[in-house]
């Protein structure tokens, strides 16, 4: 049960990802969404939200897998964080014209 914080964080991050996917990008910091055009907000929210959701689900999945094998948990989370950050960075560069 020492990984309960990982489960709570995973659920929270997943909820934020779902909110972003639905088009509400207010959870993204203002300097990260400052140059997103009004017509690109739904697309930007979907891309960044998908990346955030992937990271959140990996934490929940890591919590579940930790009951059987903690080594595999690390690989699952590492791979998902790389993929999730890839989605987020893609959205940042495409719709915000840069990271900041």
C-alpha positions in Angstrom: 0.0 0.0 0.0 3.0 2.3 -0.1 2.1 3.2 -3.7 -1.3 4.7 -2.8 0.0 8.2 -3.6 0.9 7.0 -7.1 -2.7 5.8 -7.5 -4.2 9.1 -6.3 -1.9 11.1 -8.5 -2.7 8.9 -11.5 -6.4 9.4 -11.0 -6.0 13.1 -10.7 -3.8 13.4 -13.7 -6.2 11.2 -15.7 -9.1 13.5 -14.8 -7.1 16.6 -15.9 -6.4 14.8 -19.2 -10.0 14.1 -19.8 -11.0 17.7 -19.0 -8.4 18.9 -21.5 -9.6 16.4 -24.2 -13.1 17.9 -23.8 -11.7 21.3 -24.8 -11.3 23.0 -21.4 -7.6 24.0 -21.5 -7.8 26.2 -18.4 -5.9 23.6 -16.4 -2.9 24.2 -18.6 -0.7 27.1 -17.4 -1.3 30.4 -19.2 2.1 30.8 -20.7 1.8 27.3 -22.3 -1.5 28.2 -24.0 -0.9 31.9 -24.7 -0.4 31.7 -28.4 -3.0 29.0 -29.2 -5.5 30.3 -31.7 -9.2 30.2 -30.8 -10.0 27.8 -33.6 -7.1 25.5 -32.5 -8.2 25.2 -28.8 -10.1 21.9 -29.3 -7.3 20.3 -31.2 -4.7 21.5 -28.8 -6.8 20.3 -25.8 -7.1 16.8 -27.4 -3.4 16.4 -28.1 -2.2 17.7 -24.7 -5.0 16.0 -22.9 -4.2 12.7 -24.6 -0.6 13.0 -23.4 -1.7 13.8 -19.9 -4.2 10.9 -19.9 -1.5 8.5 -21.0 0.7 9.5 -18.1 -2.2 9.3 -15.6 -3.3 5.9 -16.8 0.3 4.6 -16.6 0.5 5.6 -12.9 -2.8 3.8 -12.2 -1.6 0.8 -14.2 1.8 0.9 -12.4 0.0 0.8 -9.1 -2.0 -2.3 -10.2 1.1 -4.0 -11.6 3.1 -3.2 -8.4 1.3 -6.0 -6.6 3.0 -8.5 -8.8 6.3 -7.0 -10.0 7.7 -3.6 -9.1 10.4 -3.8 -11.8 7.9 -4.0 -14.6 6.0 -1.0 -13.0 9.0 1.2 -13.6 9.2 0.3 -17.3 5.5 0.8 -17.9 5.6 4.3 -16.3 8.8 5.3 -18.0 7.6 4.3 -21.5 4.2 6.0 -20.9 5.8 9.2 -19.6 8.0 9.3 -22.8 5.0 8.8 -25.1 2.8 11.2 -23.1 5.5 13.9 -23.1 5.8 13.3 -26.9 2.1 14.1 -27.3 2.3 17.2 -25.1 5.4 18.5 -26.8 3.9 17.9 -30.2 0.8 20.0 -29.2 3.0 22.7 -27.8 5.1 23.1 -30.9 2.2 22.7 -33.3 -0.4 24.9 -31.7 1.6 27.2 -29.3 4.6 27.6 -31.6 7.1 26.6 -28.9 7.3 25.3 -25.4 6.9 28.6 -23.7 
